[in-house]
Each structure stands twice: as structure tokens, then as C-alpha cells.
Amino acid sequence: MKESGDFVAFQRRSGSSPVSQADDPEQLYRLLARSNNGPDSVWGHQSKVLEKWHADHYSEADVAIELPTGAGKTLVGGLIGEFLRRKEGSRVAYLCPTKQLARQTASRLADYGIPQVLLTGRVPTWNQAERAQFDSGRAVAVSVYSHVFNSNPALVGADLLVLDDAHAAEGYVAGPWSLKIPRSHYESAYKDVLSTLSSALDPLVYKRLVTPNPDGQYLSSVYLASPLGVAARSAELETALSDAVAMGKVGEDAVHAWRFIEGRAARCMVYISYNQILIRPLISPTFLHPAFSEPRRRLYMSATLGAGGELERSFGRRKIKRIPVPAGWDKEGTGRRFFAFPELAEDLAADNQKLAPFVAGIIAKAGRAVVLTPDSRTASTFREHFLPVGYPTLNAQEVEDDLTRFTSQTAAALVLNNRYDGIDLPDDQCRLVVLVGLPAKGDLQERFLHGSLGAVEVLQERMRARIQQGSGRATRNLRDHAAVLVLGRDLTSYLTRREIQEAMHPEIHAELEFGVDTSLGFTSTAMLENLDVFTEHADAWTAVDDSIVAARETYSRAEAPGVADLQRAVRHEIVAAEAIWSGDLPFALNSVRSVLDKLRGDRTPKRYGALWSYLGFSIARQLADQTGDSNYRETANIYYRDTWKNSQGTTWLSHLAAPAEHDAAPQPPELALTDEVAMRNILAATDLAGVEAFEELLKARAGLEGTEYTAYEAGLVHLGRLAGAQPSYGNEGDEGDALPDAVWIFDKAQWVIWEAKSQAKETGQIGADQVRQTGAHLRTAEKEQEKAAPGDSVCLLASPKNKVHSSAHAVAEENVYRVRPPEVLDLFDRLSRAWQTARARGLATLSIPELATIFKAEQALPSQWLPLMRNRPLWKKPAQ
């Protein structure tokens, strides 16, 4: 029992009430720094960000702050939260992607003198006294996204949400509304749901999906079920899902997701692959999730925000104000990465069998390596073939609570599947990162957007963010360094493209450029020597590092084409998505129109617009059926034609030939869009109607028979005119190889870009530089035309060489093809015969269908000759 003299009544916790009130966050830190364990003061760039927020964005509901790794964004976010906690009594929740990052954040906030409580793990295990500190506004709660984005959120009532690593949050945010049925674990439920959707799928696709052993294409493809078909079978679909949940035929996550989408399954997108069904809204309806929508403020913290509306789509917010990275940090990154591309090394490119042992040897020498893969299949392949025999391997779950399970081992591989954030491995904890495969294989929606729809532009920022963040897992401070191995033809090709490098942070841009230059054309032995020099990080590396820094200072991050239009459209996308989720179809249709109005710019990604046109068709057709209004039916037809027109070169729309759409969708035109454009341009070519002008054009064949490059390039331009391209033009400047040799433009249907190597000999091989150059010509043409090329545009490399260097396959883009000179002459002859017949019949008197019939007879329509030109994709190695 205490003596009365030992007890002081009514003691209060220090920090339980505001102590010294500060006028702004920076002044607050000066007060905290008197007794905390953090730095003496905020850095200059942190001060600028805090000042910008306080002066211009204090009252804004949604604000995003971009600060690179190592620039102290935890302190910035923590100070803003603590300032509002003290000034307004705000309840503040600081959310991280993983429990490990939450622990690190809580520790840092404690060092900064900011009262905090760590609320992670199972909610019943939470310390209720600590939870009360958050509820009463006495401390900042540090937690994970899943405790807010949950069917039963544990953290509610916050006034401010600080959302760390916001660029990586889409999966966490969409999780509550994403009902997944993997075939491997829940085959009965998969088949039951698939059966209800049979009328929403192309019969051929449906047959393949129910076949026990389909071929590889059907194993990897992702299909979108017809929204009309889903709506027509909504009652059956809801019953199948309800029964699956009630009978325990789906996983726990699906049970929770059902609570969010029950009664609204027909308002979701339904994606189907052979291995999984995903039912989720296109954009998460966070406006109906109080734990996220009711806080007065949301602060998004990220090392890379990007543009193009990615952040708004991920969080379902119409408008997020941005505070950009401060000057200085817009060029300088954190630590140094040395990118190495093994598949570009001379000997490894020539013999794929040597690649896996080479990579295994590098991992064994490094000891610890973190391996980042986009999906479980890629991860399994890597573990099986690319690791040293018997090498210890861990996954994300095994290190979630204790990273030392990896860092304490002298030899181990941490293989992370679709996890590019949330693991920090500074200094000697890890010196090797392995990036395997293009990071565009998240959930089925992402795979559909990238692979099936081909709307790469809408995912560009997400992909770049993952690459930048993934490559930086082991470089967490200014003096840190780590090697980064890049594996996989798709990722190698992507990162060797100059416009992709230019869209990266200048530091990453310089490092990637250096990595390609020191990989391409060298042997694996030279690559190993370079890795040794980098790992030693001694004097021999210093001069190299200086050159990277010098290059970095000359670069500025370039905005990708279409980004501005995507950013303008995103507000309307979210409004449309909210209306669809609320069942207000008339308002949704109006909003779809607004989306498409913003996506009509010359540099707009057309394929993403095609998806919105398709949604417009589906909504308008449902309204026509509900109201009997023929105006809605005509509107639906217009949207469908736009969808078809902007989906050239993809198969997703043909795979939507579902029974539910047989009577709803208008028949596509008999003449392919490129054919129609070509015939229209030929009829308009009045300058070629005369005998002399036409015969002069035919003389261009001599240039295509020879090897002199100026005559050959002129011949290609004339050939384009015969093919119906308008304009068809060539390289008339002084920039040489920087410009394409011929550009054929078929309006908004298709472009054909030529690189001709007429003077080359048949001996030798087509090299990687030539292939990279050919693919880059498409971007050059886009800059010249000041518009985005249609999605199915192609780049053709005309060369007499019969062989292609192995490294050229690794850098080739999927729209780059090899053409042989005799094939070019054959095209010229077929086109000239068609022209002669048309002129004999009276070109000016022919209709487009009549002219198309003439050209079709000579196999001279673009839809006939283009497949012949695409017989040899350069990314694909010929069979051995």
C-alpha cells in the first residue's frame, strides 16, 4: 500500500493535451525537436512541401504529396497529422500497405516525438487502451489499409487519413469489392457461376473454358462477360453466388466481398479466365464506404504519383490536388542501382540454356536476393529454374512479421509475387534485386486492360511506379547501392525503349540507359566483371557513377502521350462509375458521354475509350429495353460502332459475340475500317487519274528493285500512295536514322511505319539497334503528326538479311515485323494491277464497295496484304 506522500492525485499523461501550440507544421517540429530522437530540423525540401500544404491546401479534402524514397515523406505526413491533431483535435490514422511498414512508421513517428499507437494484426488482440488514444484524438493510429478497406472496418471515425505508398494501394482499395473464385480451390463454385454466364460469353470461348485441357492461349487469356448478358442473368448469378457463399464453396475473402456486392453483381464487371472468375466494379465505389469517405481530409503520400488519373481511379476520388516533388529531388533519387540485362548479353542471347545457370550463379555470389515477379506462375518458374539447387526460398507471408528470417541468412531468395512495395532492405541486408516479367499482371481486370483490351496507356503509370519502386527495394538511403537484374523478354523490351526511360524519374532514366549500353553487345563475362566492380563500389566505380550523375542532370521526366486527356477524363469516369453502382443508368449514360468527350484528343488512347464506348452501348441498350425508347437504341448502335472502330487489332470485342448481344449489337461493316479508309483515299486521289501521273508513279518500282537507299525510300512512299495511305511521306530531313524511311497513314484506322535497309547484304544478322530503331519510329511519327497512332499500327523492317541476332528478339516490340524485299515488290505488283483495272473501269465512277471488290480480287486490300507483312514478328524467335 502506497503512503499518501507517494501519490499525486489526478496525474495526466504527457501529450494528452496540446502543449505548445504551433502556427504551422514546421514550427511544430521545432518544438518537438527539443526533446525527440529525430533530426534537429526538417530538411529544406520538406519545409517547402509543408509550407505549400499549409498555405494552399490546408482545407482541401484530398491532397497528394510526392516525395522520393529517402526524402523523408514519413516525417512530412506525420507532421501534418500531428499538427491537425493538436490544432483541431483531429483523429488521425496513418495507413501503410503492410504490417512491417506500419511498424517502421510507428517507430519513426516515435523518434520524431509524435504520439502514436500501432494498431495492426487481428482486431480482437488490439490493446483497447491504445485504441482509445486514437478514438480520443490523443495519438496517431498507425495501421494498414485492410483495417479501413474492409467489410467490417476496424478504424472508423478518423478526421484525417494519411495514405502512405498510395501508388501501390489499388489492390487494397478494390479488395472489399473484388469477389474472386479461383478454379483450383473452388472448382464447383467456378463452374456454377460460369454456367450462369454462358449467354454472356462467345460460345467458342465458353466451350474452351469448360474443356478440361485447353491450349495455352485459353489458359492465359482474360475475357469480359457481356454486361448485357450479365444483366439479363443477374437473378441466376446472384443465386449462384449466394449459394456458393452459404455452402462454403468460396474463400473467406469472397464471403466478405459478397457483403459489398450482393444485389449489385450486375453493376460489376465480370472477368473470366480459365483459372479464375473476378467480379468487381471498374472503379471502386469508395463514396459509399464511410471509413474512407467520411474523414474530412485524406493525404496521399507517394514516392511516385504520376499523372493520367491513376491515383483518382485507384481511390475512387473525383479530384485529388497534387503537391509535386520539390526542385532538386525531381532529379536525384535514392542510392545507386546498376541495371543488368542478361538476355541482351551476346552469348546468353544466342543460347537460352545458359541464362538460368548464369542468373543462379549471380544469386549464389550475392547471397541474399529479393526477386519480384508479376504473378504466381512466373514466380514458380523462377524458383524451379533460376535459383541454385536447394537454395533457401521465402515468400511475403513468411517475412511479414519478421524480416530477419530473410536478412539473418547468408544465402536466401525472397520471392515476392506482385509485391513491389512494402519491403525495405537497406545496405548490406540485400545487394541484389531481380525483376522478372512486365508488372502488368495484377488482378484479372488489370490483365484484361493490358493484354486483352490493349489499353496500355491507362496502366503506364502503374507499371512505371512498380518498376521504380521494385528496383529500389534494396536502395533505401542516399549512400546505398544494389544491382538489379532484368529478366523476361517483355520487361527487357519495355525498359530498352527510350520513351519509357524518358518517362521515368531522371535518376532511373540515366541508370537504365547505362544498363542497356553496358549489356547490349557485350558478353556475360563482361557483365560479371561490371557487377563485381559495382559491388565493390571502390574507386573503379566512381568515374562510372559520375557519368550517370552527369546524364541524370540533363534529363527531365517526359509526360507520356495521352496523359493529359486521361487526367481530364478521370473525374467523369468516377461520376459514371458511381452512377452505375447506384443504378442510375440515365445519369450514367450522360457521364459516359462526358468521359468520351474528354478522350477525343488526337493523343488519346483509343482502346481505353473503346471500353467506355462499350459501356455506353450496354447502358443505352438496357435503357432501350426498359423504356422502349428507340432513341436509346440508336444511341446504343452509335456507341457500338465506335467500340468496333477503336478496337482494331484486338480480339476482346470478337470474344464478346455472346448470345445476349446477337439482337442488341448492330452488325459490323462488311468492309474493314482500314480497307474503307484506303478505298476512300484512292477515290480521292484525283491527281493520279491522268495517264502520265499514274505511269510516273509506276516507275517507282525500279527504286524498289534496286538497293540505292534514296530511290528505295522514294519507292516506299509511292507504294504507300498506291495502297491508299494519305499522307504517305518519307525521310526528307537530315536526321538520318532518327526518322522513319516511310510513313503510311490510313486516317484513324492504322499506320504503317517503314525502316528500309536496302543496301544491306544477305549475309550477317539484323542487329538489336536496328530493331529498337524501327520500333521507335512509331513514336517519331506520332510527334510529327501530333497525334497518337491507332492501336493496331505496325513497324516494318525491310531487309534482305535472312538471320536476326538473338539480342534483337529481346528488345523487339510486339508491333515490329521483318519484311523481305521480294515481298515489297509483290505488294507493288498487286496494287498496280488493281489500280489498272480500276482505272480501266473508270475510277471516278466507282463506289467504295465496287473499288474494294477490284482490290480484293488482286489481294490488294490492307486487310489482305498486312497479314502477309506480319508473318515474321521480330520478338519471336524462329523454331530451332
Secondary structure, DSSP 8 states (H G I E B T S, - for coil): ---GGG--TT---TTSS--S--SSHHHHHHHHTTTSSS-SS--HHHHHHHHHHHHHSTT-SEEEEE--TTS-HHHHHHHHHHHHHHHH---EEEEESSHHHHHHHHHHHHHTT--EEE--S-GGGS-HHHHHHHHTTSSEEEEEGGGTSSSS-SS---SEEEETTGGG-HHHHHGGG-EEEETTT-HHHHHHHHHHTGGGS-HHHHHHHHSSS--HHHHH--EE--HHHHHHTHHHHHHHHHHHHHTT-S-HHHHHHHHHHTT-GGGSEEEE-SSEEEEE-SS--GGG-HHHHSSSEEEEEES---STTHHHHHHT-S--EEE---TTTTT--SSEEEEE-GGGSHHHHH-GGGHHHHHHHHHHHHSEEEEEESSHHHHHHHHHHTS-TT--EE-HHHHSS-THHHHT-SSEEEEEES--SS----GGG--EEEEES-S--SSHHHHIIIIIS--GGGGHHHHHHHHHHHHTTT--STT-EEEEEEESHHHHHHHH-HHHHHTS-HHHHHHHHHHHHTTTTS-HHHHHHHHHHHHHTSHHHHHHHHHHHHHHHT------TTHHHHHHHHHHHHHHHHHHHHT-HHHHHHHHHHHHHHT-STTS-HHHHHHHHHHHHHHHHHHHHHH--HHHHHHHHHHHHHHHHTTTT-STTGGG--GGGTTTS----SS-HHHHHHHHHHHH-GGG-SHHHHHHHHTHHHHHHS--HHHHHHHHHHHHHHHT-BSEEE--SS-GGGS-SEEEEETTTEEEEEEE-TT--SSSEE-HHHHHHHHHHHHHHHHHHTS---TT-EEEEE----EE-HHHHHH--TTEEEE-HHHHHHHHHHHHHHHHHHHHT-GGG--HHHHHHHHHHTT-SHHHHHHHHTSSBTTS----
